Amino acid sequence: DLYTNRDVLGIRTLTKYDQITYNVWLANEAHERNLSVGLKNSDVDELNDLEPYFDWAFSDRCFQYHECDAYAIFTKNNKAVFSLQYEDDEEQFCPESLVSKLYLEEIYNFGNYQIGCQVFI
């Protein structure tokens, strides 16, 4: 989502097309090297265009920002979607995670304690 940012003068210098073109190039380069490539925190408006090129996706706080449903394009195509929540509220996020087939990790107080709801099915 770099194209949504402005430069130091407040001017948008990249377009959505530029961003998608770069992401597709990056995914193709990774695949040419036999690497798995994931999409991290992408603008949800780009997911349908980019899913064919990426093997998995990662979204910070997709439940908190109500963006998890947009990643269904990945799970419908048997691709993993990972999410990380920084909330102490597994009772709210874990059931949603299981329904949407996301692998969810929660971090409590940014410390060493982690809990995973369940692995992607």
C-alpha positions in Angstrom: 0.0 0.0 0.0 3.0 2.3 -0.6 1.0 4.1 -3.3 -1.4 5.5 -0.6 1.5 7.3 1.1 2.8 10.8 0.1 6.4 11.9 -0.3 8.0 14.6 1.9 6.4 17.3 -0.3 2.9 15.7 0.2 2.8 14.4 -3.4 1.7 10.9 -4.3 4.4 9.6 -6.6 3.3 6.0 -7.1 0.0 4.6 -8.4 -1.9 1.5 -7.4 -0.8 0.1 -10.8 2.9 0.7 -9.8 2.4 -1.1 -6.5 0.7 -4.1 -8.1 3.3 -4.3 -10.9 6.1 -4.3 -8.3 4.4 -6.9 -6.1 3.8 -9.2 -9.1 7.5 -8.8 -10.2 8.6 -9.6 -6.7 6.5 -12.7 -6.5 7.7 -13.9 -9.9 11.3 -13.3 -8.9 10.9 -15.4 -5.7 9.2 -18.2 -7.6 12.0 -18.3 -10.1 14.3 -19.0 -7.2 12.0 -21.7 -5.9 11.0 -19.6 -2.9 7.6 -19.3 -1.3 6.4 -15.8 -1.2 3.8 -14.2 1.0 1.9 -11.0 0.9 2.1 -9.0 4.2 -0.4 -6.3 5.2 -1.5 -5.5 1.7 -4.1 -3.0 0.9 -7.3 -5.2 0.8 -8.3 -3.7 -2.5 -5.2 -5.4 -4.1 -5.9 -8.9 -2.8 -7.9 -10.2 -5.7 -5.2 -8.9 -8.2 -2.3 -10.3 -6.2 -3.6 -13.6 -4.9 -2.7 -15.6 -8.0 1.0 -14.6 -7.6 1.4 -15.2 -3.8 1.6 -18.5 -1.9 0.2 -17.2 1.4 -0.7 -14.0 3.2 -0.1 -12.4 6.6 -2.2 -9.6 8.1 -1.5 -7.8 11.4 -4.7 -7.3 13.4 -7.1 -8.1 10.6 -9.9 -8.8 13.1 -9.2 -5.5 14.9 -9.5 -3.6 11.6 -12.3 -5.8 10.2 -10.2 -6.9 7.2 -10.1 -10.7 7.6 -13.0 -11.4 5.2 -11.0 -9.8 2.4 -8.4 -12.5 2.7 -11.0 -15.2 1.9 -9.6 -15.2 -1.7 -6.5 -16.9 -0.3 -8.3 -19.5 1.8 -10.7 -20.3 -1.0 -7.7 -21.2 -3.1 -6.2 -23.4 -0.3 -3.6 -20.8 0.6 -2.7 -20.1 4.2 -3.6 -16.7 5.8 -1.8 -15.8 9.1 -2.9 -13.1 11.4 -1.3 -11.7 14.6 -3.4 -10.0 17.2 -1.9 -7.9 20.0 -5.0 -8.2 22.1 -5.8 -10.2 25.2 -9.2 -11.3 23.9 -8.9 -14.9 22.5 -12.5 -15.5 23.3 -13.5 -13.0 20.6 -10.9 -13.6 17.9 -10.4 -17.4 18.1 -13.9 -18.4 17.1 -13.8 -15.9 14.2 -10.3 -17.2 13.2 -11.6 -20.8 13.0 -14.6 -19.9 10.9 -12.5 -17.9 8.4 -9.8 -20.6 8.4 -7.1 -18.2 9.5 -4.1 -19.2 11.6 -4.2 -16.8 14.5 -1.5 -16.0 17.0 -2.0 -13.7 19.9 0.8 -11.8 21.7 0.1 -10.8 25.2 1.9 -7.6 26.4 4.5 -8.1 23.6 6.2 -10.6 25.9 7.1 -14.3 25.6 3.6 -15.7 26.1 1.8 -16.7 22.9 -1.3 -18.6 22.2 -2.4 -20.1 18.9 -6.1 -20.7 18.2 -5.7 -23.6 15.7 -3.7 -24.3 12.6 -5.0 -23.4 9.2 -7.2 -26.2 7.8 
